[in-house]
Amino acid sequence: MNEKAIKFYQELKKTRNSKKITLKEISEYTKINAKYLEALENGNFNILPNVYTRLFLRSYCAYLAIDYKTILDEYEIYTLGHKQREII
């Protein structure tokens, strides 16, 4: 697997910690259960409700003011082994 893709979820946690934001703060704002936010940061995607994972990542990134498109691309590479083709 692509090394960069393996690390993307670790970068989420690193960014959050550097901004001194708690999971509780993000959870309260996004209404995403803190256990799911923690799972995102640890790469434990199997415990997340699959249908919501992309939305959770997007909301998490929006709260931290980071580019969600890059994170979603890296998530796809990590989970699928490739980036899905965009539908126009």
PDB file with SEQRES, HELIX, SHEET and CRYST1 records, atoms N, CA, C and O in Angstrom:
SEQRES   1 A   88  MET ASN GLU LYS ALA ILE LYS PHE TYR GLN GLU LEU LYS          
SEQRES   2 A   88  LYS THR ARG ASN SER LYS LYS ILE THR LEU LYS GLU ILE          
SEQRES   3 A   88  SER GLU TYR THR LYS ILE ASN ALA LYS TYR LEU GLU ALA          
SEQRES   4 A   88  LEU GLU ASN GLY ASN PHE ASN ILE LEU PRO ASN VAL TYR          
SEQRES   5 A   88  THR ARG LEU PHE LEU ARG SER TYR CYS ALA TYR LEU ALA          
SEQRES   6 A   88  ILE ASP TYR LYS THR ILE LEU ASP GLU TYR GLU ILE TYR          
SEQRES   7 A   88  THR LEU GLY HIS LYS GLN ARG GLU ILE ILE                      
HELIX    1 AA1 GLU A    3  SER A   18  1                                  16    
HELIX    2 AA2 LEU A   23  THR A   30  1                                   8    
HELIX    3 AA3 ALA A   34  ASN A   42  1                                   9    
HELIX    4 AA4 PHE A   45  ILE A   47  5                                   3    
HELIX    5 AA5 ASN A   50  TYR A   52  5                                   3    
HELIX    6 AA6 THR A   53  LEU A   64  1                                  12    
HELIX    7 AA7 TYR A   68  LEU A   80  1                                  13    
CRYST1    1.000    1.000    1.000  90.00  90.00  90.00 P 1           1          
ATOM      1  N   MET A   1       0.826  -1.205   0.000  1.00  0.00           N  
ATOM      2  CA  MET A   1       0.000   0.000   0.000  1.00  0.00           C  
ATOM      3  C   MET A   1       0.859   1.253   0.000  1.00  0.00           C  
ATOM      4  O   MET A   1       2.014   1.239   0.423  1.00  0.00           O  
ATOM      5  N   ASN A   2       0.285   2.305  -0.470  1.00  0.00           N  
ATOM      6  CA  ASN A   2       0.950   3.602  -0.526  1.00  0.00           C  
ATOM      7  C   ASN A   2       1.217   4.099   0.890  1.00  0.00           C  
ATOM      8  O   ASN A   2       0.293   4.187   1.699  1.00  0.00           O  
ATOM      9  N   GLU A   3       2.473   4.425   1.198  1.00  0.00           N  
ATOM     10  CA  GLU A   3       2.816   4.886   2.556  1.00  0.00           C  
ATOM     11  C   GLU A   3       2.056   6.140   2.949  1.00  0.00           C  
ATOM     12  O   GLU A   3       1.609   6.264   4.089  1.00  0.00           O  
ATOM     13  N   LYS A   4       1.905   7.067   2.019  1.00  0.00           N  
ATOM     14  CA  LYS A   4       1.187   8.303   2.318  1.00  0.00           C  
ATOM     15  C   LYS A   4      -0.247   8.000   2.736  1.00  0.00           C  
ATOM     16  O   LYS A   4      -0.750   8.603   3.683  1.00  0.00           O  
ATOM     17  N   ALA A   5      -0.915   7.077   2.045  1.00  0.00           N  
ATOM     18  CA  ALA A   5      -2.293   6.724   2.363  1.00  0.00           C  
ATOM     19  C   ALA A   5      -2.395   6.103   3.749  1.00  0.00           C  
ATOM     20  O   ALA A   5      -3.385   6.313   4.450  1.00  0.00           O  
ATOM     21  N   ILE A   6      -1.396   5.351   4.144  1.00  0.00           N  
ATOM     22  CA  ILE A   6      -1.424   4.710   5.457  1.00  0.00           C  
ATOM     23  C   ILE A   6      -1.379   5.754   6.568  1.00  0.00           C  
ATOM     24  O   ILE A   6      -1.931   5.538   7.647  1.00  0.00           O  
ATOM     25  N   LYS A   7      -0.734   6.865   6.312  1.00  0.00           N  
ATOM     26  CA  LYS A   7      -0.543   7.867   7.350  1.00  0.00           C  
ATOM     27  C   LYS A   7      -1.623   8.947   7.404  1.00  0.00           C  
ATOM     28  O   LYS A   7      -1.622   9.742   8.344  1.00  0.00           O  
ATOM     29  N   PHE A   8      -2.522   9.012   6.464  1.00  0.00           N  
ATOM     30  CA  PHE A   8      -3.440  10.154   6.423  1.00  0.00           C  
ATOM     31  C   PHE A   8      -4.257  10.306   7.697  1.00  0.00           C  
ATOM     32  O   PHE A   8      -4.494  11.428   8.146  1.00  0.00           O  
ATOM     33  N   TYR A   9      -4.684   9.215   8.278  1.00  0.00           N  
ATOM     34  CA  TYR A   9      -5.494   9.319   9.498  1.00  0.00           C  
ATOM     35  C   TYR A   9      -4.650   9.761  10.690  1.00  0.00           C  
ATOM     36  O   TYR A   9      -5.157  10.402  11.610  1.00  0.00           O  
ATOM     37  N   GLN A  10      -3.367   9.418  10.671  1.00  0.00           N  
ATOM     38  CA  GLN A  10      -2.480   9.888  11.731  1.00  0.00           C  
ATOM     39  C   GLN A  10      -2.274  11.398  11.631  1.00  0.00           C  
ATOM     40  O   GLN A  10      -2.127  12.082  12.645  1.00  0.00           O  
ATOM     41  N   GLU A  11      -2.264  11.907  10.408  1.00  0.00           N  
ATOM     42  CA  GLU A  11      -2.134  13.353  10.203  1.00  0.00           C  
ATOM     43  C   GLU A  11      -3.343  14.098  10.754  1.00  0.00           C  
ATOM     44  O   GLU A  11      -3.207  15.226  11.229  1.00  0.00           O  
ATOM     45  N   LEU A  12      -4.520  13.489  10.697  1.00  0.00           N  
ATOM     46  CA  LEU A  12      -5.719  14.113  11.264  1.00  0.00           C  
ATOM     47  C   LEU A  12      -5.514  14.373  12.754  1.00  0.00           C  
ATOM     48  O   LEU A  12      -5.758  15.474  13.248  1.00  0.00           O  
ATOM     49  N   LYS A  13      -5.066  13.345  13.452  1.00  0.00           N  
ATOM     50  CA  LYS A  13      -4.842  13.470  14.894  1.00  0.00           C  
ATOM     51  C   LYS A  13      -3.748  14.486  15.190  1.00  0.00           C  
ATOM     52  O   LYS A  13      -3.879  15.301  16.103  1.00  0.00           O  
ATOM     53  N   LYS A  14      -2.677  14.436  14.421  1.00  0.00           N  
ATOM     54  CA  LYS A  14      -1.568  15.367  14.608  1.00  0.00           C  
ATOM     55  C   LYS A  14      -2.044  16.815  14.424  1.00  0.00           C  
ATOM     56  O   LYS A  14      -1.691  17.696  15.207  1.00  0.00           O  
ATOM     57  N   THR A  15      -2.832  17.043  13.398  1.00  0.00           N  
ATOM     58  CA  THR A  15      -3.361  18.388  13.139  1.00  0.00           C  
ATOM     59  C   THR A  15      -4.273  18.837  14.274  1.00  0.00           C  
ATOM     60  O   THR A  15      -4.177  19.970  14.744  1.00  0.00           O  
ATOM     61  N   ARG A  16      -5.156  17.946  14.711  1.00  0.00           N  
ATOM     62  CA  ARG A  16      -6.076  18.285  15.807  1.00  0.00           C  
ATOM     63  C   ARG A  16      -5.294  18.638  17.066  1.00  0.00           C  
ATOM     64  O   ARG A  16      -5.582  19.638  17.724  1.00  0.00           O  
ATOM     65  N   ASN A  17      -4.307  17.817  17.397  1.00  0.00           N  
ATOM     66  CA  ASN A  17      -3.508  18.077  18.594  1.00  0.00           C  
ATOM     67  C   ASN A  17      -2.723  19.384  18.487  1.00  0.00           C  
ATOM     68  O   ASN A  17      -2.583  20.109  19.472  1.00  0.00           O  
ATOM     69  N   SER A  18      -2.217  19.680  17.306  1.00  0.00           N  
ATOM     70  CA  SER A  18      -1.447  20.919  17.133  1.00  0.00           C  
ATOM     71  C   SER A  18      -2.331  22.158  17.305  1.00  0.00           C  
ATOM     72  O   SER A  18      -1.850  23.226  17.683  1.00  0.00           O  
ATOM     73  N   LYS A  19      -3.623  22.003  17.023  1.00  0.00           N  
ATOM     74  CA  LYS A  19      -4.571  23.114  17.195  1.00  0.00           C  
ATOM     75  C   LYS A  19      -5.210  23.111  18.585  1.00  0.00           C  
ATOM     76  O   LYS A  19      -6.056  23.948  18.902  1.00  0.00           O  
ATOM     77  N   LYS A  20      -4.782  22.145  19.406  1.00  0.00           N  
ATOM     78  CA  LYS A  20      -5.279  22.010  20.778  1.00  0.00           C  
ATOM     79  C   LYS A  20      -6.812  21.902  20.825  1.00  0.00           C  
ATOM     80  O   LYS A  20      -7.480  22.556  21.626  1.00  0.00           O  
ATOM     81  N   ILE A  21      -7.329  21.062  19.946  1.00  0.00           N  
ATOM     82  CA  ILE A  21      -8.766  20.802  19.871  1.00  0.00           C  
ATOM     83  C   ILE A  21      -8.998  19.388  20.393  1.00  0.00           C  
ATOM     84  O   ILE A  21      -8.259  18.463  20.056  1.00  0.00           O  
ATOM     85  N   THR A  22     -10.020  19.231  21.211  1.00  0.00           N  
ATOM     86  CA  THR A  22     -10.332  17.906  21.746  1.00  0.00           C  
ATOM     87  C   THR A  22     -11.349  17.201  20.854  1.00  0.00           C  
ATOM     88  O   THR A  22     -12.080  17.830  20.089  1.00  0.00           O  
ATOM     89  N   LEU A  23     -11.370  15.887  20.978  1.00  0.00           N  
ATOM     90  CA  LEU A  23     -12.384  15.115  20.265  1.00  0.00           C  
ATOM     91  C   LEU A  23     -13.782  15.508  20.733  1.00  0.00           C  
ATOM     92  O   LEU A  23     -14.736  15.507  19.956  1.00  0.00           O  
ATOM     93  N   LYS A  24     -13.882  15.841  22.011  1.00  0.00           N  
ATOM     94  CA  LYS A  24     -15.178  16.251  22.557  1.00  0.00           C  
ATOM     95  C   LYS A  24     -15.689  17.518  21.863  1.00  0.00           C  
ATOM     96  O   LYS A  24     -16.877  17.626  21.560  1.00  0.00           O  
ATOM     97  N   GLU A  25     -14.797  18.467  21.615  1.00  0.00           N  
ATOM     98  CA  GLU A  25     -15.190  19.700  20.920  1.00  0.00           C  
ATOM     99  C   GLU A  25     -15.715  19.398  19.521  1.00  0.00           C  
ATOM    100  O   GLU A  25     -16.757  19.910  19.111  1.00  0.00           O  
ATOM    101  N   ILE A  26     -14.986  18.568  18.804  1.00  0.00           N  
ATOM    102  CA  ILE A  26     -15.404  18.219  17.452  1.00  0.00           C  
ATOM    103  C   ILE A  26     -16.726  17.461  17.488  1.00  0.00           C  
ATOM    104  O   ILE A  26     -17.611  17.700  16.666  1.00  0.00           O  
ATOM    105  N   SER A  27     -16.852  16.554  18.440  1.00  0.00           N  
ATOM    106  CA  SER A  27     -18.066  15.761  18.582  1.00  0.00           C  
ATOM    107  C   SER A  27     -19.282  16.649  18.862  1.00  0.00           C  
ATOM    108  O   SER A  27     -20.348  16.466  18.275  1.00  0.00           O  
ATOM    109  N   GLU A  28     -19.105  17.596  19.753  1.00  0.00           N  
ATOM    110  CA  GLU A  28     -20.221  18.488  20.090  1.00  0.00           C  
ATOM    111  C   GLU A  28     -20.635  19.343  18.895  1.00  0.00           C  
ATOM    112  O   GLU A  28     -21.822  19.600  18.699  1.00  0.00           O  
ATOM    113  N   TYR A  29     -19.674  19.777  18.107  1.00  0.00           N  
ATOM    114  CA  TYR A  29     -19.959  20.636  16.964  1.00  0.00           C  
ATOM    115  C   TYR A  29     -20.569  19.844  15.804  1.00  0.00           C  
ATOM    116  O   TYR A  29     -21.550  20.271  15.196  1.00  0.00           O  
ATOM    117  N   THR A  30     -19.969  18.677  15.505  1.00  0.00           N  
ATOM    118  CA  THR A  30     -20.395  17.900  14.341  1.00  0.00           C  
ATOM    119  C   THR A  30     -21.527  16.921  14.650  1.00  0.00           C  
ATOM    120  O   THR A  30     -22.185  16.424  13.735  1.00  0.00           O  
ATOM    121  N   LYS A  31     -21.751  16.647  15.913  1.00  0.00           N  
ATOM    122  CA  LYS A  31     -22.736  15.650  16.368  1.00  0.00           C  
ATOM    123  C   LYS A  31     -22.324  14.229  15.992  1.00  0.00           C  
ATOM    124  O   LYS A  31     -23.163  13.331  15.907  1.00  0.00           O  
ATOM    125  N   ILE A  32     -21.022  14.034  15.768  1.00  0.00           N  
ATOM    126  CA  ILE A  32     -20.474  12.703  15.492  1.00  0.00           C  
ATOM    127  C   ILE A  32     -19.962  12.147  16.811  1.00  0.00           C  
ATOM    128  O   ILE A  32     -19.204  12.814  17.516  1.00  0.00           O  
ATOM    129  N   ASN A  33     -20.367  10.945  17.145  1.00  0.00           N  
ATOM    130  CA  ASN A  33     -19.942  10.308  18.383  1.00  0.00           C  
ATOM    131  C   ASN A  33     -18.411  10.302  18.461  1.00  0.00           C  
ATOM    132  O   ASN A  33     -17.732   9.978  17.487  1.00  0.00           O  
ATOM    133  N   ALA A  34     -17.884  10.662  19.620  1.00  0.00           N  
ATOM    134  CA  ALA A  34     -16.437  10.750  19.818  1.00  0.00           C  
ATOM    135  C   ALA A  34     -15.733   9.420  19.536  1.00  0.00           C  
ATOM    136  O   ALA A  34     -14.582   9.412  19.101  1.00  0.00           O  
ATOM    137  N   LYS A  35     -16.417   8.292  19.779  1.00  0.00           N  
ATOM    138  CA  LYS A  35     -15.779   6.990  19.500  1.00  0.00           C  
ATOM    139  C   LYS A  35     -15.542   6.822  17.998  1.00  0.00           C  
ATOM    140  O   LYS A  35     -14.583   6.162  17.599  1.00  0.00           O  
ATOM    141  N   TYR A  36     -16.395   7.405  17.166  1.00  0.00           N  
ATOM    142  CA  TYR A  36     -16.186   7.340  15.720  1.00  0.00           C  
ATOM    143  C   TYR A  36     -15.062   8.276  15.288  1.00  0.00           C  
ATOM    144  O   TYR A  36     -14.289   7.948  14.389  1.00  0.00           O  
ATOM    145  N   LEU A  37     -14.973   9.426  15.920  1.00  0.00           N  
ATOM    146  CA  LEU A  37     -13.871  10.348  15.621  1.00  0.00           C  
ATOM    147  C   LEU A  37     -12.537   9.714  15.999  1.00  0.00           C  
ATOM    148  O   LEU A  37     -11.554   9.825  15.266  1.00  0.00           O  
ATOM    149  N   GLU A  38     -12.516   9.059  17.133  1.00  0.00           N  
ATOM    150  CA  GLU A  38     -11.300   8.371  17.570  1.00  0.00           C  
ATOM    151  C   GLU A  38     -10.943   7.248  16.592  1.00  0.00           C  
ATOM    152  O   GLU A  38      -9.769   7.036  16.288  1.00  0.00           O  
ATOM    153  N   ALA A  39     -11.952   6.534  16.104  1.00  0.00           N  
ATOM    154  CA  ALA A  39     -11.716   5.471  15.133  1.00  0.00           C  
ATOM    155  C   ALA A  39     -11.126   6.047  13.840  1.00  0.00           C  
ATOM    156  O   ALA A  39     -10.250   5.429  13.234  1.00  0.00           O  
ATOM    157  N   LEU A  40     -11.596   7.220  13.418  1.00  0.00           N  
ATOM    158  CA  LEU A  40     -11.029   7.874  12.229  1.00  0.00           C  
ATOM    159  C   LEU A  40      -9.550   8.147  12.424  1.00  0.00           C  
ATOM    160  O   LEU A  40      -8.738   7.877  11.539  1.00  0.00           O  
ATOM    161  N   GLU A  41      -9.206   8.678  13.573  1.00  0.00           N  
ATOM    162  CA  GLU A  41      -7.810   9.019  13.859  1.00  0.00           C  
ATOM    163  C   GLU A  41      -6.903   7.800  13.976  1.00  0.00           C  
ATOM    164  O   GLU A  41      -5.697   7.892  13.748  1.00  0.00           O  
ATOM    165  N   ASN A  42      -7.479   6.676  14.328  1.00  0.00           N  
ATOM    166  CA  ASN A  42      -6.692   5.458  14.510  1.00  0.00           C  
ATOM    167  C   ASN A  42      -6.738   4.524  13.303  1.00  0.00           C  
ATOM    168  O   ASN A  42      -6.102   3.470  13.296  1.00  0.00           O  
ATOM    169  N   GLY A  43      -7.497   4.926  12.285  1.00  0.00           N  
ATOM    170  CA  GLY A  43      -7.605   4.089  11.092  1.00  0.00           C  
ATOM    171  C   GLY A  43      -8.452   2.855  11.288  1.00  0.00           C  
ATOM    172  O   GLY A  43      -8.320   1.890  10.535  1.00  0.00           O  
ATOM    173  N   ASN A  44      -9.322   2.862  12.284  1.00  0.00           N  
ATOM    174  CA  ASN A  44     -10.207   1.725  12.563  1.00  0.00           C  
ATOM    175  C   ASN A  44     -11.530   1.895  11.814  1.00  0.00           C  
ATOM    176  O   ASN A  44     -12.584   2.059  12.427  1.00  0.00           O  
ATOM    177  N   PHE A  45     -11.462   1.855  10.497  1.00  0.00           N  
ATOM    178  CA  PHE A  45     -12.634   2.130   9.681  1.00  0.00           C  
ATOM    179  C   PHE A  45     -13.679   1.025   9.733  1.00  0.00           C  
ATOM    180  O   PHE A  45     -14.836   1.249   9.377  1.00  0.00           O  
ATOM    181  N   ASN A  46     -13.285  -0.159  10.172  1.00  0.00           N  
ATOM    182  CA  ASN A  46     -14.226  -1.271  10.242  1.00  0.00           C  
ATOM    183  C   ASN A  46     -15.287  -1.093  11.325  1.00  0.00           C  
ATOM    184  O   ASN A  46     -16.327  -1.747  11.259  1.00  0.00           O  
ATOM    185  N   ILE A  47     -15.063  -0.232  12.319  1.00  0.00           N  
ATOM    186  CA  ILE A  47     -16.082  -0.027  13.355  1.00  0.00           C  
ATOM    187  C   ILE A  47     -17.009   1.146  13.028  1.00  0.00           C  
ATOM    188  O   ILE A  47     -17.986   1.392  13.735  1.00  0.00           O  
ATOM    189  N   LEU A  48     -16.693   1.864  11.951  1.00  0.00           N  
ATOM    190  CA  LEU A  48     -17.527   2.998  11.555  1.00  0.00           C  
ATOM    191  C   LEU A  48     -18.697   2.523  10.712  1.00  0.00           C  
ATOM    192  O   LEU A  48     -18.581   1.548   9.970  1.00  0.00           O  
ATOM    193  N   PRO A  49     -19.831   3.219  10.829  1.00  0.00           N  
ATOM    194  CA  PRO A  49     -20.934   2.885   9.915  1.00  0.00           C  
ATOM    195  C   PRO A  49     -20.498   3.265   8.494  1.00  0.00           C  
ATOM    196  O   PRO A  49     -20.381   4.448   8.173  1.00  0.00           O  
ATOM    197  N   ASN A  50     -20.264   2.275   7.661  1.00  0.00           N  
ATOM    198  CA  ASN A  50     -19.655   2.462   6.341  1.00  0.00           C  
ATOM    199  C   ASN A  50     -20.312   3.573   5.529  1.00  0.00           C  
ATOM    200  O   ASN A  50     -19.621   4.353   4.874  1.00  0.00           O  
ATOM    201  N   VAL A  51     -21.605   3.650   5.567  1.00  0.00           N  
ATOM    202  CA  VAL A  51     -22.332   4.626   4.760  1.00  0.00           C  
ATOM    203  C   VAL A  51     -22.024   6.070   5.179  1.00  0.00           C  
ATOM    204  O   VAL A  51     -22.213   6.995   4.389  1.00  0.00           O  
ATOM    205  N   TYR A  52     -21.550   6.268   6.417  1.00  0.00           N  
ATOM    206  CA  TYR A  52     -21.280   7.612   6.924  1.00  0.00           C  
ATOM    207  C   TYR A  52     -19.796   7.988   6.979  1.00  0.00           C  
ATOM    208  O   TYR A  52     -19.472   9.134   7.290  1.00  0.00           O  
ATOM    209  N   THR A  53     -18.907   7.071   6.691  1.00  0.00           N  
ATOM    210  CA  THR A  53     -17.486   7.320   6.882  1.00  0.00           C  
ATOM    211  C   THR A  53     -16.991   8.537   6.106  1.00  0.00           C  
ATOM    212  O   THR A  53     -16.283   9.375   6.665  1.00  0.00           O  
ATOM    213  N   ARG A  54     -17.350   8.646   4.839  1.00  0.00           N  
ATOM    214  CA  ARG A  54     -16.911   9.794   4.038  1.00  0.00           C  
ATOM    215  C   ARG A  54     -17.471  11.102   4.607  1.00  0.00           C  
ATOM    216  O   ARG A  54     -16.766  12.110   4.655  1.00  0.00           O  
ATOM    217  N   LEU A  55     -18.716  11.087   5.029  1.00  0.00           N  
ATOM    218  CA  LEU A  55     -19.325  12.276   5.627  1.00  0.00           C  
ATOM    219  C   LEU A  55     -18.622  12.635   6.937  1.00  0.00           C  
ATOM    220  O   LEU A  55     -18.374  13.812   7.199  1.00  0.00           O  
ATOM    221  N   PHE A  56     -18.301  11.645   7.752  1.00  0.00           N  
ATOM    222  CA  PHE A  56     -17.575  11.895   9.001  1.00  0.00           C  
ATOM    223  C   PHE A  56     -16.216  12.529   8.713  1.00  0.00           C  
ATOM    224  O   PHE A  56     -15.823  13.500   9.361  1.00  0.00           O  
ATOM    225  N   LEU A  57     -15.507  11.972   7.736  1.00  0.00           N  
ATOM    226  CA  LEU A  57     -14.197  12.527   7.382  1.00  0.00           C  
ATOM    227  C   LEU A  57     -14.328  13.972   6.899  1.00  0.00           C  
ATOM    228  O   LEU A  57     -13.529  14.834   7.265  1.00  0.00           O  
ATOM    229  N   ARG A  58     -15.322  14.220   6.091  1.00  0.00           N  
ATOM    230  CA  ARG A  58     -15.523  15.576   5.555  1.00  0.00           C  
ATOM    231  C   ARG A  58     -15.843  16.564   6.680  1.00  0.00           C  
ATOM    232  O   ARG A  58     -15.288  17.662   6.707  1.00  0.00           O  
ATOM    233  N   SER A  59     -16.714  16.193   7.591  1.00  0.00           N  
ATOM    234  CA  SER A  59     -17.078  17.061   8.713  1.00  0.00           C  
ATOM    235  C   SER A  59     -15.889  17.305   9.637  1.00  0.00           C  
ATOM    236  O   SER A  59     -15.665  18.424  10.097  1.00  0.00           O  
ATOM    237  N   TYR A  60     -15.135  16.249   9.901  1.00  0.00           N  
ATOM    238  CA  TYR A  60     -13.945  16.340  10.744  1.00  0.00           C  
ATOM    239  C   TYR A  60     -12.959  17.330  10.118  1.00  0.00           C  
ATOM    240  O   TYR A  60     -12.446  18.220  10.797  1.00  0.00           O  
ATOM    241  N   CYS A  61     -12.702  17.166   8.831  1.00  0.00           N  
ATOM    242  CA  CYS A  61     -11.771  18.058   8.119  1.00  0.00           C  
ATOM    243  C   CYS A  61     -12.272  19.499   8.104  1.00  0.00           C  
ATOM    244  O   CYS A  61     -11.486  20.431   8.274  1.00  0.00           O  
ATOM    245  N   ALA A  62     -13.554  19.682   7.905  1.00  0.00           N  
ATOM    246  CA  ALA A  62     -14.120  21.035   7.883  1.00  0.00           C  
ATOM    247  C   ALA A  62     -13.902  21.720   9.228  1.00  0.00           C  
ATOM    248  O   ALA A  62     -13.556  22.900   9.280  1.00  0.00           O  
ATOM    249  N   TYR A  63     -14.102  20.981  10.305  1.00  0.00           N  
ATOM    250  CA  TYR A  63     -13.907  21.570  11.635  1.00  0.00           C  
ATOM    251  C   TYR A  63     -12.455  21.988  11.852  1.00  0.00           C  
ATOM    252  O   TYR A  63     -12.185  23.018  12.469  1.00  0.00           O  
ATOM    253  N   LEU A  64     -11.525  21.183  11.342  1.00  0.00           N  
ATOM    254  CA  LEU A  64     -10.102  21.490  11.501  1.00  0.00           C  
ATOM    255  C   LEU A  64      -9.580  22.441  10.420  1.00  0.00           C  
ATOM    256  O   LEU A  64      -8.417  22.843  10.450  1.00  0.00           O  
ATOM    257  N   ALA A  65     -10.438  22.791   9.476  1.00  0.00           N  
ATOM    258  CA  ALA A  65     -10.066  23.687   8.365  1.00  0.00           C  
ATOM    259  C   ALA A  65      -8.925  23.107   7.529  1.00  0.00           C  
ATOM    260  O   ALA A  65      -7.959  23.797   7.205  1.00  0.00           O  
ATOM    261  N   ILE A  66      -9.060  21.820   7.187  1.00  0.00           N  
ATOM    262  CA  ILE A  66      -8.094  21.180   6.297  1.00  0.00           C  
ATOM    263  C   ILE A  66      -8.830  20.672   5.056  1.00  0.00           C  
ATOM    264  O   ILE A  66     -10.049  20.499   5.071  1.00  0.00           O  
ATOM    265  N   ASP A  67      -8.075  20.436   3.989  1.00  0.00           N  
ATOM    266  CA  ASP A  67      -8.645  20.036   2.704  1.00  0.00           C  
ATOM    267  C   ASP A  67      -9.248  18.636   2.779  1.00  0.00           C  
ATOM    268  O   ASP A  67      -8.527  17.641   2.860  1.00  0.00           O  
ATOM    269  N   TYR A  68     -10.560  18.572   2.751  1.00  0.00           N  
ATOM    270  CA  TYR A  68     -11.233  17.279   2.856  1.00  0.00           C  
ATOM    271  C   TYR A  68     -11.074  16.452   1.573  1.00  0.00           C  
ATOM    272  O   TYR A  68     -11.092  15.223   1.638  1.00  0.00           O  
ATOM    273  N   LYS A  69     -10.922  17.093   0.422  1.00  0.00           N  
ATOM    274  CA  LYS A  69     -10.805  16.358  -0.838  1.00  0.00           C  
ATOM    275  C   LYS A  69      -9.571  15.469  -0.837  1.00  0.00           C  
ATOM    276  O   LYS A  69      -9.630  14.314  -1.257  1.00  0.00           O  
ATOM    277  N   THR A  70      -8.467  16.001  -0.370  1.00  0.00           N  
ATOM    278  CA  THR A  70      -7.232  15.220  -0.297  1.00  0.00           C  
ATOM    279  C   THR A  70      -7.406  14.045   0.662  1.00  0.00           C  
ATOM    280  O   THR A  70      -6.995  12.924   0.358  1.00  0.00           O  
ATOM    281  N   ILE A  71      -8.010  14.300   1.807  1.00  0.00           N  
ATOM    282  CA  ILE A  71      -8.228  13.240   2.799  1.00  0.00           C  
ATOM    283  C   ILE A  71      -9.141  12.159   2.242  1.00  0.00           C  
ATOM    284  O   ILE A  71      -8.878  10.973   2.438  1.00  0.00           O  
ATOM    285  N   LEU A  72     -10.207  12.546   1.554  1.00  0.00           N  
ATOM    286  CA  LEU A  72     -11.108  11.550   0.972  1.00  0.00           C  
ATOM    287  C   LEU A  72     -10.413  10.730  -0.109  1.00  0.00           C  
ATOM    288  O   LEU A  72     -10.642   9.526  -0.224  1.00  0.00           O  
ATOM    289  N   ASP A  73      -9.564  11.383  -0.900  1.00  0.00           N  
ATOM    290  CA  ASP A  73      -8.786  10.647  -1.910  1.00  0.00           C  
ATOM    291  C   ASP A  73      -7.873   9.634  -1.233  1.00  0.00           C  
ATOM    292  O   ASP A  73      -7.783   8.485  -1.666  1.00  0.00           O  
ATOM    293  N   GLU A  74      -7.203  10.057  -0.177  1.00  0.00           N  
ATOM    294  CA  GLU A  74      -6.294   9.160   0.543  1.00  0.00           C  
ATOM    295  C   GLU A  74      -7.055   8.032   1.235  1.00  0.00           C  
ATOM    296  O   GLU A  74      -6.559   6.909   1.320  1.00  0.00           O  
ATOM    297  N   TYR A  75      -8.256   8.326   1.730  1.00  0.00           N  
ATOM    298  CA  TYR A  75      -9.105   7.288   2.330  1.00  0.00           C  
ATOM    299  C   TYR A  75      -9.449   6.222   1.282  1.00  0.00           C  
ATOM    300  O   TYR A  75      -9.377   5.026   1.563  1.00  0.00           O  
ATOM    301  N   GLU A  76      -9.818   6.659   0.083  1.00  0.00           N  
ATOM    302  CA  GLU A  76     -10.153   5.710  -0.981  1.00  0.00           C  
ATOM    303  C   GLU A  76      -8.949   4.846  -1.346  1.00  0.00           C  
ATOM    304  O   GLU A  76      -9.077   3.633  -1.510  1.00  0.00           O  
ATOM    305  N   ILE A  77      -7.802   5.461  -1.470  1.00  0.00           N  
ATOM    306  CA  ILE A  77      -6.587   4.705  -1.796  1.00  0.00           C  
ATOM    307  C   ILE A  77      -6.291   3.705  -0.684  1.00  0.00           C  
ATOM    308  O   ILE A  77      -5.912   2.565  -0.951  1.00  0.00           O  
ATOM    309  N   TYR A  78      -6.464   4.132   0.556  1.00  0.00           N  
ATOM    310  CA  TYR A  78      -6.191   3.261   1.706  1.00  0.00           C  
ATOM    311  C   TYR A  78      -7.151   2.072   1.745  1.00  0.00           C  
ATOM    312  O   TYR A  78      -6.731   0.941   1.990  1.00  0.00           O  
ATOM    313  N   THR A  79      -8.440   2.327   1.503  1.00  0.00           N  
ATOM    314  CA  THR A  79      -9.435   1.260   1.645  1.00  0.00           C  
ATOM    315  C   THR A  79      -9.650   0.454   0.370  1.00  0.00           C  
ATOM    316  O   THR A  79      -9.932  -0.742   0.436  1.00  0.00           O  
ATOM    317  N   LEU A  80      -9.519   1.101  -0.798  1.00  0.00           N  
ATOM    318  CA  LEU A  80      -9.794   0.417  -2.062  1.00  0.00           C  
ATOM    319  C   LEU A  80      -8.535   0.043  -2.834  1.00  0.00           C  
ATOM    320  O   LEU A  80      -8.563  -0.814  -3.717  1.00  0.00           O  
ATOM    321  N   GLY A  81      -7.435   0.697  -2.491  1.00  0.00           N  
ATOM    322  CA  GLY A  81      -6.197   0.465  -3.214  1.00  0.00           C  
ATOM    323  C   GLY A  81      -6.027   1.383  -4.416  1.00  0.00           C  
ATOM    324  O   GLY A  81      -5.000   1.356  -5.094  1.00  0.00           O  
ATOM    325  N   HIS A  82      -7.051   2.196  -4.671  1.00  0.00           N  
ATOM    326  CA  HIS A  82      -6.996   3.160  -5.783  1.00  0.00           C  
ATOM    327  C   HIS A  82      -8.045   4.240  -5.549  1.00  0.00           C  
ATOM    328  O   HIS A  82      -8.954   4.085  -4.734  1.00  0.00           O  
ATOM    329  N   LYS A  83      -7.896   5.320  -6.274  1.00  0.00           N  
ATOM    330  CA  LYS A  83      -8.874   6.409  -6.194  1.00  0.00           C  
ATOM    331  C   LYS A  83      -9.985   6.124  -7.191  1.00  0.00           C  
ATOM    332  O   LYS A  83      -9.720   5.781  -8.343  1.00  0.00           O  
ATOM    333  N   GLN A  84     -11.227   6.267  -6.748  1.00  0.00           N  
ATOM    334  CA  GLN A  84     -12.346   6.054  -7.646  1.00  0.00           C  
ATOM    335  C   GLN A  84     -12.427   7.177  -8.668  1.00  0.00           C  
ATOM    336  O   GLN A  84     -12.058   8.318  -8.390  1.00  0.00           O  
ATOM    337  N   ARG A  85     -12.906   6.844  -9.830  1.00  0.00           N  
ATOM    338  CA  ARG A  85     -13.093   7.833 -10.877  1.00  0.00           C  
ATOM    339  C   ARG A  85     -14.238   8.756 -10.513  1.00  0.00           C  
ATOM    340  O   ARG A  85     -15.284   8.309 -10.042  1.00  0.00           O  
ATOM    341  N   GLU A  86     -14.036  10.050 -10.735  1.00  0.00           N  
ATOM    342  CA  GLU A  86     -15.071  11.016 -10.418  1.00  0.00           C  
ATOM    343  C   GLU A  86     -16.171  10.970 -11.451  1.00  0.00           C  
ATOM    344  O   GLU A  86     -15.914  10.808 -12.644  1.00  0.00           O  
ATOM    345  N   ILE A  87     -17.402  11.113 -10.987  1.00  0.00           N  
ATOM    346  CA  ILE A  87     -18.558  11.181 -11.872  1.00  0.00           C  
ATOM    347  C   ILE A  87     -18.873  12.640 -12.124  1.00  0.00           C  
ATOM    348  O   ILE A  87     -19.031  13.425 -11.188  1.00  0.00           O  
ATOM    349  N   ILE A  88     -18.961  12.993 -13.377  1.00  0.00           N  
ATOM    350  CA  ILE A  88     -19.203  14.403 -13.729  1.00  0.00           C  
ATOM    351  C   ILE A  88     -20.671  14.637 -13.960  1.00  0.00           C  
ATOM    352  O   ILE A  88     -21.077  15.759 -14.265  1.00  0.00           O  
TER     353      ILE A  88                                                      
END                                                                             
